[in-house]
Amino acid sequence: MSEDTQSSEIYALLDDEYARAILTSTNARAKSAKELSAECDASLPTIYRRTDRLINCGLLEEQTQVEAGGHHYSVYKARLKRLTIELANDELKIEVEEQPTEKMADRFTEMWGEI
């Protein structure tokens, strides 16, 4: 995705109430689509469409949550730390600062410790 295309997609996402609600809701901890659906008062298809767009822009990450019985499901966590929009030389520029991604090894260690 080119920088102009990604910037346009980010502007569009920021204009979307569900995308903003998902980012806000997943800032402190990862949440499932069902949790997001209830919190954002949106259908599951709406949540999945927005999470896909947010993931494609690097603003959200998908993680796999494993339960004790071996079942697993996806949870979503905001990666956005700071977003800056600057007007310089008659041009809008967007700068996204992302949270570092959680490493698989760290998740495995945490999961192992819970067993």
N, CA and C of each residue as an Amber inpcrd file, in Angstrom:
protein
   345
   0.8430000  -1.1660000   0.0000000   0.0000000   0.0000000   0.0000000
   0.8930000   1.2340000   0.0000000   0.6420000   2.1560000  -0.9180000
   1.4630000   3.3610000  -0.9930000   1.1680000   4.2530000   0.2030000
   2.0810000   5.1890000   0.4560000   1.9240000   6.0840000   1.5990000
   0.6700000   6.9300000   1.4700000   0.3670000   7.4420000   0.2510000
  -0.8360000   8.2410000   0.0420000  -2.0940000   7.4160000   0.2680000
  -2.0830000   6.1680000  -0.2190000  -3.2340000   5.2880000  -0.0370000
  -3.4240000   4.9670000   1.4310000  -2.3340000   4.6590000   2.1350000
  -2.4320000   4.3510000   3.5540000  -2.9030000   5.5720000   4.3350000
  -2.3950000   6.7470000   4.0110000  -2.8310000   7.9670000   4.6950000
  -4.3240000   8.1940000   4.4750000  -4.7900000   8.0090000   3.2580000
  -6.2150000   8.1780000   2.9550000  -7.0560000   7.1860000   3.7430000
  -6.5830000   5.9480000   3.8480000  -7.3010000   4.9220000   4.6060000
  -7.3380000   5.2800000   6.0930000  -6.2450000   5.7910000   6.6230000
  -6.2120000   6.1810000   8.0370000  -7.1690000   7.3400000   8.2910000
  -7.1940000   8.3460000   7.3930000  -8.1390000   9.4560000   7.5420000
  -9.5710000   8.9400000   7.5460000  -9.8780000   8.0060000   6.6310000
 -11.2250000   7.4420000   6.5490000 -11.5700000   6.6620000   7.8220000
 -10.6140000   5.9030000   8.3350000 -10.8510000   5.1400000   9.5640000
 -11.1020000   6.0620000  10.7570000 -10.3650000   7.1520000  10.8310000
 -10.5430000   8.0860000  11.9410000 -11.9030000   8.7780000  11.8870000
 -12.4930000   8.8190000  10.6930000 -13.8110000   9.4050000  10.5250000
 -14.9230000   8.4060000  10.8570000 -14.5550000   7.1560000  11.0590000
 -15.5210000   6.0880000  11.3050000 -15.6880000   5.8620000  12.8090000
 -16.9160000   6.0040000  13.3150000 -17.1370000   5.8800000  14.7640000
 -16.7920000   4.4960000  15.2920000 -17.0280000   3.4430000  14.5130000
 -16.7280000   2.0900000  14.9850000 -15.2190000   1.8420000  15.0450000
 -14.4870000   2.3260000  14.0670000 -13.0300000   2.1670000  14.0780000
 -12.4290000   2.8950000  15.2740000 -12.9100000   4.1060000  15.5370000
 -12.4160000   4.8580000  16.7010000 -12.7630000   4.1300000  17.9990000
 -13.9750000   3.5850000  18.0810000 -14.3960000   2.8690000  19.2860000
 -13.5530000   1.6100000  19.4980000 -13.2300000   0.9090000  18.4230000
 -12.3920000  -0.2910000  18.5260000 -11.0050000   0.0760000  19.0300000
 -10.4100000   1.1270000  18.4700000  -9.0760000   1.5560000  18.9140000
  -9.0920000   1.9500000  20.3860000 -10.0930000   2.6980000  20.7880000
 -10.1950000   3.1500000  22.1730000 -10.3990000   1.9700000  23.1150000
 -11.2700000   1.0610000  22.7180000 -11.6030000  -0.0790000  23.5660000
 -10.4500000  -1.0620000  23.7290000  -9.6120000  -1.1810000  22.7160000
  -8.5150000  -2.1530000  22.7630000  -7.1860000  -1.5370000  23.1690000
  -7.2040000  -0.3170000  23.6430000  -5.9610000   0.3400000  24.0350000
  -5.3530000  -0.2960000  25.2800000  -6.1670000  -0.5860000  26.2920000
  -5.6490000  -1.1130000  27.5530000  -5.4100000  -2.6170000  27.5180000
  -6.3030000  -3.3510000  26.8340000  -6.1370000  -4.8030000  26.7590000
  -6.7920000  -5.3330000  25.4910000  -6.3420000  -6.5080000  25.0840000
  -6.8840000  -7.1540000  23.8890000  -8.3030000  -7.6400000  24.1680000
  -9.1600000  -7.5350000  23.1520000 -10.5570000  -7.9510000  23.3010000
 -11.0000000  -8.7530000  22.0860000 -11.9550000  -9.6380000  22.3270000
 -12.5050000 -10.4670000  21.2570000 -13.5110000  -9.6600000  20.4360000
 -13.8590000 -10.1860000  19.2690000 -14.8520000  -9.5370000  18.4190000
 -16.1980000  -9.4540000  19.1370000 -16.5470000 -10.4760000  19.9030000
 -17.8140000 -10.4560000  20.6390000 -17.8170000  -9.3370000  21.6820000
 -16.7050000  -9.1860000  22.3950000 -16.6110000  -8.1010000  23.3780000
 -16.7270000  -6.7490000  22.6910000 -16.0260000  -6.6080000  21.5640000
 -16.0670000  -5.3430000  20.8240000 -17.4630000  -5.0620000  20.2820000
 -18.1390000  -6.0960000  19.8240000 -19.4950000  -5.9440000  19.3000000
 -20.4180000  -5.3820000  20.3820000 -20.3100000  -5.9320000  21.5850000
 -21.1510000  -5.4600000  22.6880000 -20.7800000  -4.0420000  23.1130000
 -19.4910000  -3.7710000  23.2320000 -19.0440000  -2.4530000  23.6870000
 -19.3010000  -1.3550000  22.6720000 -19.1710000  -1.6840000  21.3990000
 -19.3220000  -0.6790000  20.3400000 -20.7450000  -0.6170000  19.7930000
 -21.6210000  -1.5030000  20.2910000 -22.9960000  -1.5890000  19.8080000
 -23.0170000  -1.7250000  18.2810000 -22.2430000  -2.7110000  17.7990000
 -22.1190000  -2.9620000  16.3590000 -22.2390000  -4.4580000  16.1070000
 -22.6790000  -4.8070000  14.9130000 -22.7980000  -6.2190000  14.5550000
 -21.4060000  -6.8340000  14.4020000 -21.3330000  -8.1550000  14.5210000
 -20.0440000  -8.8380000  14.3260000 -19.4650000  -8.5820000  12.9360000
 -20.2690000  -8.6250000  11.8450000 -19.6890000  -8.3180000  10.5330000
 -19.0680000  -6.9160000  10.4690000 -19.7100000  -5.9470000  11.1170000
 -19.1520000  -4.5820000  11.1660000 -17.8240000  -4.5840000  11.9030000
 -17.7640000  -5.2670000  13.0320000 -16.5220000  -5.3420000  13.8080000
 -15.4180000  -5.9950000  12.9810000 -15.7230000  -7.1120000  12.3180000
 -14.7070000  -7.8000000  11.5160000 -14.2170000  -6.9410000  10.3460000
 -15.1250000  -6.2090000   9.7040000 -14.7020000  -5.3210000   8.5980000
 -13.7660000  -4.2370000   9.1090000 -14.1270000  -3.6130000  10.2350000
 -13.2920000  -2.5350000  10.7740000 -11.9580000  -3.0720000  11.2820000
 -11.9630000  -4.2220000  11.9580000 -10.6970000  -4.7540000  12.4580000
  -9.7790000  -5.1150000  11.2970000 -10.3190000  -5.6500000  10.2050000
  -9.4910000  -5.9480000   9.0290000  -8.8440000  -4.6780000   8.4890000
  -9.6150000  -3.6150000   8.3810000  -9.0670000  -2.3460000   7.8710000
  -8.0110000  -1.7840000   8.8170000  -8.2810000  -1.8420000  10.1220000
  -7.3270000  -1.3380000  11.1030000  -6.0370000  -2.1520000  11.1000000
  -6.1490000  -3.4550000  10.9390000  -4.9670000  -4.3250000  10.8630000
  -4.1570000  -3.9960000   9.6210000  -4.8360000  -3.8100000   8.4860000
  -4.1360000  -3.4950000   7.2340000  -3.3630000  -2.1890000   7.3010000
  -3.8210000  -1.2720000   8.1320000  -3.1130000   0.0130000   8.3020000
  -2.0760000  -0.0330000   9.4220000  -1.9830000  -1.1630000  10.1140000
  -1.0090000  -1.2910000  11.1920000  -1.4320000  -0.6500000  12.4960000
  -2.7180000  -0.3010000  12.6310000  -3.1950000   0.3530000  13.8440000
  -3.7190000  -0.6410000  14.8860000  -3.9210000  -1.8900000  14.4670000
  -4.4770000  -2.9190000  15.3360000  -3.7530000  -4.2180000  15.0350000
  -3.5860000  -5.0590000  16.0410000  -2.9970000  -6.3700000  15.7980000
  -3.9450000  -7.4480000  16.2720000  -3.8870000  -8.5680000  15.5870000
  -4.6910000  -9.7290000  15.9430000  -3.7940000 -10.7300000  16.6500000
  -4.2820000 -11.2500000  17.7650000  -3.5550000 -12.2500000  18.5320000
  -4.4670000 -13.4520000  18.7270000  -3.8870000 -14.6060000  18.9570000
  -4.6690000 -15.8040000  19.2230000  -4.6900000 -16.0540000  20.7240000
  -5.8890000 -16.1620000  21.2590000  -6.0820000 -16.4430000  22.6800000
  -6.3890000 -17.9350000  22.8130000  -5.6010000 -18.6520000  23.6060000
  -5.7890000 -20.0830000  23.8110000  -6.3810000 -20.3080000  25.1940000
  -7.4750000 -21.0690000  25.2310000  -8.1090000 -21.3880000  26.5110000
  -7.6060000 -22.7270000  27.0160000  -7.8470000 -22.9950000  28.2730000
  -7.3600000 -24.2200000  28.9160000  -7.8150000 -25.4850000  28.1860000
  -9.0080000 -25.5110000  27.6440000  -9.5340000 -26.6890000  26.9570000
  -8.9900000 -26.8720000  25.5550000  -8.1010000 -26.0170000  25.1320000
  -7.5170000 -26.1240000  23.8110000  -8.2190000 -25.2900000  22.7530000
  -9.3730000 -24.7090000  23.1000000 -10.0710000 -23.8510000  22.1430000
  -9.2890000 -22.5470000  21.9890000  -9.3980000 -21.9570000  20.8290000
  -8.7150000 -20.6770000  20.6110000  -9.6000000 -19.7460000  19.7950000
  -9.3380000 -18.4610000  19.9430000 -10.0770000 -17.4330000  19.2200000
  -9.1840000 -16.2050000  19.0960000  -9.5850000 -15.3040000  18.2250000
  -8.7980000 -14.0900000  17.9980000  -9.2080000 -12.9990000  18.9680000
  -8.2120000 -12.2400000  19.4000000  -8.4400000 -11.0190000  20.1600000
  -7.6620000  -9.9100000  19.4640000  -8.0750000  -8.6900000  19.6990000
  -7.5050000  -7.5410000  19.0010000  -6.9670000  -6.5410000  20.0060000
  -5.8120000  -5.9680000  19.6760000  -5.1340000  -5.0090000  20.5500000
  -4.6690000  -3.8260000  19.7130000  -4.9410000  -2.6250000  20.1880000
  -4.5120000  -1.4150000  19.4790000  -2.9930000  -1.3370000  19.4390000
  -2.4620000  -0.9470000  18.2860000  -1.0220000  -0.7220000  18.1500000
  -0.7090000   0.7680000  18.1060000  -1.7180000   1.5750000  17.9640000
  -1.5400000   3.0150000  17.8430000  -1.1320000   3.6180000  19.1820000
  -0.0020000   4.2830000  19.1770000   0.4650000   4.9810000  20.3750000
   0.2010000   6.4770000  20.2200000   0.5580000   6.9990000  19.0710000
   0.3800000   8.4280000  18.8090000   0.1590000   8.6280000  17.3130000
  -0.7070000   9.5690000  16.9950000  -0.9790000   9.9120000  15.6090000
  -0.8640000  11.4240000  15.4850000  -0.0390000  11.8760000  14.5630000
   0.1810000  13.3000000  14.3710000  -0.1520000  13.6620000  12.9340000
  -0.9420000  14.7210000  12.7780000  -1.2460000  15.2410000  11.4460000
  -0.6630000  16.6460000  11.3860000   0.1700000  16.8670000  10.3880000
   0.8700000  18.1420000  10.2670000   0.5650000  18.7680000   8.9100000
   0.3380000  20.0550000   8.9100000   0.1550000  20.7970000   7.6680000
   1.4570000  21.5380000   7.3890000   2.1510000  21.1050000   6.3490000
   3.4350000  21.7130000   5.9990000   3.5290000  21.8000000   4.4770000
   3.9820000  22.9290000   3.9870000   4.1540000  23.1390000   2.5440000
   2.8690000  22.8110000   1.7740000   1.7490000  23.3130000   2.2950000
   0.4360000  23.1050000   1.6620000   0.0870000  21.6350000   1.4930000
   0.5410000  20.8100000   2.4240000   0.2990000  19.3780000   2.3390000
   0.0590000  18.8160000   3.7520000  -0.9580000  17.9520000   3.8670000
  -1.1910000  17.2640000   5.1290000  -0.3100000  16.0350000   5.1860000
   0.3940000  15.8860000   6.2850000   1.2410000  14.7120000   6.4780000
   0.8010000  14.0350000   7.7610000   0.6940000  12.7250000   7.6850000
   0.2850000  11.9490000   8.8400000   1.4630000  11.1000000   9.3070000
   1.6810000  11.0920000  10.6170000   2.7500000  10.2720000  11.1860000
   2.1310000   9.3910000  12.2610000   2.3480000   8.0940000  12.1380000
   1.7910000   7.1230000  13.0710000   2.9220000   6.5280000  13.8900000
   2.8000000   6.6350000  15.2040000   3.7480000   5.9760000  16.1060000
   3.0240000   4.7880000  16.7090000   3.5650000   3.6000000  16.4950000
   2.9030000   2.3760000  16.9270000   3.5130000   1.8450000  18.2200000
   2.6800000   1.1380000  18.9850000   3.1590000   0.4020000  20.1490000
   3.9930000  -0.7590000  19.6210000   5.0040000  -1.1880000  20.3350000
   5.7420000  -2.3730000  19.8820000   4.8440000  -3.5940000  19.9290000
   5.0010000  -4.4810000  18.9630000   4.1870000  -5.6950000  18.9390000
   4.6610000  -6.6440000  20.0350000   3.7160000  -7.3900000  20.5430000
   4.0330000  -8.3770000  21.5600000   4.7120000  -9.5620000  20.8820000
   5.8040000  -9.9950000  21.4080000   6.5570000 -11.0940000  20.8230000
   5.9180000 -12.4280000  21.1880000   5.9240000 -13.3570000  20.2250000
   5.3440000 -14.6740000  20.4330000   6.0070000 -15.3720000  21.6240000
   7.3060000 -15.2160000  21.7810000   8.0230000 -15.8540000  22.8920000
   7.4930000 -15.3440000  24.2290000   7.2050000 -14.0390000  24.3120000
   6.6660000 -13.4780000  25.5450000   5.2870000 -14.0440000  25.8420000
   4.4650000 -14.1790000  24.8140000   3.1310000 -14.7410000  24.9930000
   3.2240000 -16.1970000  25.4260000   4.1620000 -16.9520000  24.8410000
   4.3290000 -18.3590000  25.2020000   4.7690000 -18.4810000  26.6640000
   5.7160000 -17.6410000  27.0690000   6.1960000 -17.6530000  28.4540000
   5.0580000 -17.3350000  29.4150000   4.2450000 -16.3400000  29.0800000
   3.1090000 -15.9680000  29.9180000   2.1030000 -17.1170000  29.9920000
   1.8100000 -17.7340000  28.8520000   0.8700000 -18.8370000  28.8170000
   1.3970000 -20.0200000  29.6330000   2.6840000 -20.3220000  29.5000000
   3.3020000 -21.4290000  30.2210000   3.2310000 -21.1820000  31.7280000
   3.4330000 -19.9390000  32.1240000   3.3680000 -19.6010000  33.5400000
   1.9850000 -19.7600000  34.1390000   0.9400000 -19.6580000  33.3030000
  -0.4330000 -19.8040000  33.7840000  -0.8150000 -21.2660000  33.9560000
  -0.0430000 -22.1800000  33.3830000  -0.3940000 -23.6070000  33.4470000
  -0.0450000 -24.1910000  34.7880000
